């Protein structure tokens, strides 16, 4: 297994964020399981439900190393003195459960995400963000249009998913990868070399 390097020219850092029990860790586990072993990159954490990394190469975009971490809402690490002045992520997947009993937690997580982005002088419209409505197998799931009206008034890309059935996981990942890589290429004055990785200490 190849080791994640700080000298890779092109690095894409993705953050799976959302309420506890929304399906973030299941996303990472399923993604890691689907990766060819030769594409996986080793990380200090060694926990494929907290943080994974892999190599990605396309004819259009070249070679990238992709670092993915999941963080529960409320456990994010806000910027402080001595930290890098750039956020430790390039794109965000906001993962929320579809069950009606978890709606309040999802709404609170959305406010947490907006506050976290604001701490980096960002908002939902100037960083790549997609939503994933997980748990579409829940007997008490809310309709997609109801979730959209409450959690996505901006019209961001969103995907129904079921981590139990392994549905919608790769579609979500492909979407955020495409958006984030394009965003990084358009803002190439912000170097993708030697940037801080996502802080392991904030992963719970």
C-alpha positions in Angstrom: 0.0 0.0 0.0 1.4 3.4 -1.0 1.8 6.1 1.7 0.0 9.4 1.5 2.7 12.0 0.7 2.9 15.7 1.5 4.8 16.3 -1.8 2.1 15.1 -4.2 1.4 17.9 -6.7 -2.4 17.5 -6.6 -4.3 16.8 -3.5 -8.1 16.8 -3.0 -9.4 16.8 0.6 -13.0 15.8 1.2 -15.0 16.1 4.4 -18.0 13.9 5.2 -20.0 16.0 7.7 -23.3 15.5 9.4 -25.2 14.3 12.5 -24.2 11.3 14.5 -25.6 8.1 13.0 -26.3 9.7 9.6 -24.2 7.2 7.6 -20.8 9.0 7.2 -18.7 6.1 8.5 -20.7 3.6 6.4 -19.9 5.7 3.4 -16.2 5.6 4.1 -16.2 1.9 4.8 -18.0 1.1 1.5 -15.8 3.4 -0.5 -12.7 1.8 1.0 -14.0 -1.7 0.3 -14.6 -0.8 -3.3 -11.1 0.5 -3.9 -8.5 -1.7 -5.7 -5.7 -2.4 -3.2 -3.1 -0.7 -5.4 -5.0 2.6 -5.3 -5.3 2.8 -1.5 -3.0 5.1 0.4 -1.9 4.3 4.0 -2.8 6.7 6.8 -1.7 6.9 10.4 -5.3 6.4 11.7 -5.7 2.9 10.1 -9.4 3.2 10.6 -11.4 3.1 7.3 -14.5 4.4 9.0 -12.8 7.7 10.1 -10.3 8.5 7.3 -9.3 7.0 4.0 -7.1 8.0 1.1 -6.6 6.8 -2.4 -5.0 7.6 -5.7 -7.1 8.8 -8.6 -6.0 9.2 -12.2 -8.1 10.3 -15.2 -7.1 11.4 -18.7 -8.8 14.7 -18.2 -7.6 15.7 -14.8 -4.4 13.8 -14.3 -3.3 12.2 -11.1 -4.6 13.1 -7.7 -4.3 11.8 -4.1 -7.7 12.0 -2.4 -8.0 12.3 1.4 -11.4 11.7 2.9 -12.4 12.2 6.6 -15.7 12.1 8.4 -16.5 14.4 11.3 -19.7 14.4 13.4 -21.4 17.8 13.7 -20.2 19.4 16.9 -16.8 17.8 16.7 -15.3 20.1 14.1 -12.1 21.9 15.0 -12.4 25.7 14.5 -9.5 27.8 13.4 -7.3 29.1 16.2 -4.0 30.8 16.7 -1.1 28.9 15.1 -3.3 27.0 12.6 -3.0 27.3 8.9 -5.0 30.1 7.4 -6.7 27.8 4.8 -9.4 25.3 5.7 -8.5 21.6 6.0 -10.9 20.6 3.3 -11.6 21.3 -0.4 -15.1 19.9 -0.7 -17.8 18.7 1.7 -20.4 16.0 1.6 -23.2 16.8 4.0 -24.7 13.4 5.0 -28.1 13.4 6.8 -30.4 10.6 7.7 -33.8 10.4 6.0 -35.8 9.3 9.1 -38.4 11.8 10.4 -37.2 11.2 14.0 -33.7 12.6 13.1 -34.8 15.8 11.4 -34.0 18.0 14.3 -30.5 16.7 14.5 -30.1 17.2 10.7 -31.3 20.8 11.0 -28.9 21.5 13.9 -26.0 19.9 11.9 -26.8 22.2 9.0 -26.5 25.2 11.3 -23.2 23.7 12.6 -21.9 23.4 9.1 -22.7 27.0 8.2 -21.0 28.2 11.4 -17.9 26.0 10.6 -17.7 27.4 7.1 -18.2 30.9 8.4 -15.2 30.5 10.7 -13.1 30.0 7.5 -14.8 33.0 5.8 -16.7 30.6 3.5 -20.3 29.7 2.8 -22.3 27.0 1.1 -22.1 28.8 -2.2 -18.3 29.3 -2.5 -17.1 25.8 -1.6 -18.0 22.6 -3.3 -20.8 20.9 -1.3 -23.2 18.1 -2.1 -25.9 16.6 0.1 -26.6 13.0 0.7 -30.0 11.8 2.1 -29.0 8.5 3.6 -31.3 5.9 5.0 -33.7 5.7 2.1 -34.5 2.3 3.4 -35.9 3.8 6.7 -39.6 2.9 7.2 -40.2 6.4 8.5 -38.2 8.3 5.9 -39.2 11.8 4.9 -40.0 12.5 1.2 -37.0 13.9 -0.7 -38.9 17.1 -1.6 -39.5 17.7 2.2 -35.8 17.2 3.0 -34.9 19.5 0.1 -37.2 22.3 1.2 -35.7 22.2 4.8 -32.1 21.4 4.2 -31.3 22.5 0.6 -33.0 25.8 -0.2 -29.8 26.7 -2.2 -30.5 23.9 -4.8 -27.2 22.2 -4.2 -26.7 18.8 -5.8 -28.2 16.1 -3.7 -28.4 12.3 -3.8 -30.7 9.7 -2.2 -28.7 6.9 -0.7 -28.8 3.8 1.5 -25.5 2.7 3.1 -27.2 -0.5 4.2 -28.0 -1.4 0.6 -24.8 0.3 -0.8 -26.9 2.6 -3.0 -26.0 6.2 -3.9 -22.6 6.0 -2.2 -20.4 6.1 -5.3 -22.7 8.5 -7.1 -22.2 11.0 -4.3 -18.5 10.5 -4.3 -18.1 10.9 -8.0 -20.2 14.1 -7.9 -18.2 15.8 -5.1 -14.9 14.7 -6.7 -15.8 16.3 -10.0 -17.0 19.5 -8.4 -13.9 19.8 -6.1 -11.3 18.9 -8.7 -12.8 21.5 -11.1 -12.9 24.1 -8.3 -9.3 23.5 -7.4 -8.2 23.7 -11.1 -10.1 27.0 -11.5 -8.4 28.3 -8.4 -5.0 27.0 -9.2 -3.4 30.0 -7.6 -4.2 28.2 -4.3 -1.5 25.6 -4.3 -2.5 22.0 -3.8 1.0 21.1 -2.8 2.1 20.8 0.8 -1.2 22.0 2.2 -2.3 20.7 5.6 -4.1 17.4 5.6 -7.4 17.1 7.6 -6.5 17.2 11.3 -6.7 13.6 12.7 -7.4 15.0 16.1 -10.9 16.3 15.1 -12.1 12.9 13.8 -14.4 11.2 16.3 
